[in-house]
Amino acid sequence: MRTTWLRAAAAALAAVPALGLTACGDAAGIPAGSAVEDLTAADAFDGTSVEGAYDARFRADLPLHVGQQARLSAVVAEVITPRVVTITSTRPSVVEPLLVVGATAGDRLAPGTVVLVTGLVRESFTVPDAEDELRTDLDDVLFQAWMREPYVLADDVRPLPGTD
């Protein structure tokens, strides 16, 4: 019974940010009625996964999400390589960018693109670990600012339809 109550409470709390997206478009250019609305409400929360918007609340709780599968709607802030990007909030707010390693949409990603990121929240980025995960050689200098920062090891990063 307690588990059911906790799941219901988590789903209700996760749905609150989605309400802000339903009324109108925002500064990121996301139109009302776009696919982002459907992805910001949590369908289920079982303690091993998290779903919603990458926003200030998610960023503040980031240490709690380490080791969880995440499904986040976000905006591409920077494209570092075709497989490594940073994301930020879809809403006008001050949120530190989050590194995403393993982007799969390649040349379809550009700053300002609204995306759905699916992957594992990791605690501490290092170039050797990322090189092993991506099976490629990365330029250490490009990633100096991200060393030991949390990141998402992405299974999938795709632009959301209807947000161009």
N, C-alpha and C positions, 0 to 999 in steps of 0.2 A: 504494500500500500504506500509506504514511504517513497519507493522508487517511482511509482506512478505519479505521485504528487510532485516529486522533483523533476520528472520529465515534463510534466505539464507546466510547471513554473519556468523551466528553462526555455520551453517552446514559446511561452507567452513573452518572456523577456527578449528573446531573439526576434520576435515579430515586431516589437515596438519600433526599431530602426526602420523597418520596411515601410511603416506608415508614412514616414517623411518623404519617401520616394513616390507615393501614390498620387499626391496632390498635383504636382507639376514637375517640369524639368528643373535641373539644378545647374550650378555653375560649370559642371563638367560636361554639359550639353546632353545629358541623358534625358530623352523625352519621356513624358508621362506615358504610362502603359507599356513601357519597354520590358524586355526580358529580365532586367535587373530586379524588378519588383518580385518576381517569382522566386528568385534565388536568394533573397536576403532573409526570408523567413525560414526558420529551422523546421525541417520535416521530422527529424528525429534527433535525439541527443542521447547517446548511450555511454558517455564518458570516454570513448575512444575516438570520437570524431566531433568536429565542429563545423558548422555551416552558417554563412551569413556574409555580411559586408566587412571588408577590411576598413576599420574605422578606429577612432580613438579608444573605444572600449575594448576592441580586440587587441589593439597594441598594448594597452595597459595590462591585459590579462595574458599576454604572450607567454610568459614563463609557465603559466598553467596549461598551455596548449602544446608544449614541447612533447613530442612523441605521438601526437594525435594526427589523424588524417584531417585535413582541412579542405573545405570547398568555399572559396571566397570570391565575391565579386569585388572588383577593384579597377583602378585606372593605371595604365602603364605610365610610370614617371620617366623612366630612362631605359633605353636599350643599350646594354653594355656590350653584348655580343648577340648573335642571332639566337642563342640558347640561354642567355642570362639577362634578366631584366630586373628593374625595381618597380614596385607597385605603390600606390597611395590610395587614399579614400576617393570614392565616387562623389562624396559630398564636400562642400566647401568647409574645410577644417584644417587644423594644423596637426598632421599625423606624419611621424617619421616614415620615410620610405622603408619598405621591406624588400630584401633581396629574394629573388626567385630564380633558382638554378634548375635548368632542364626544360625551359620553355620549348614548346613543340610547334608553335605557329610560325616560327622563323620570320620571313620577310613580311608577314601580315601584321606584325606588331610594330607600333610606332608610339611615341609619347602621345598621350591623350586617348589611346584606344581603350575602350571598356572591355575587360576580360573576365573570364571565369578561370580561376586558378584552383587546381586540384592537386594535392600533394601532402607530403609529410612535413610537419613543423619540426625543424631541427634547432638545436640549442646554440651551436657555435660553428660558424663558417671558417673553413680553412681551404686554401687553394689546392693542396694535395688531395684532400677528401673530395672536393668538387671535380678535380681532374679524374679521379677514380670513378666517380658517379657518372660523369659525362663521357668518359673514355676519350678525352681530348686534352690537349695542352692549353693552359690558360696563361695569360700574361699577368704575372704576379703584381705588377705596378697598378693595373686596372682595378684590382681587388683589395688593395691595401686598406682602404677605408672600411671595408666590410669584414676584415679579419676579426674572428671571435664574436661576431654579431649573430643574432638569430636569423634564420632564413627558412624558406620553403623549398624542399626538394620536390620538384613538380613532376607529377605523372602526366599532367596535361595543362596547357595554357591556351585558351582559345578566345578569340574575339566573340563577344556576345552579339547575336543578331538583333537588328533593330536599334542599335546604338551608334551607328555611323554618323 
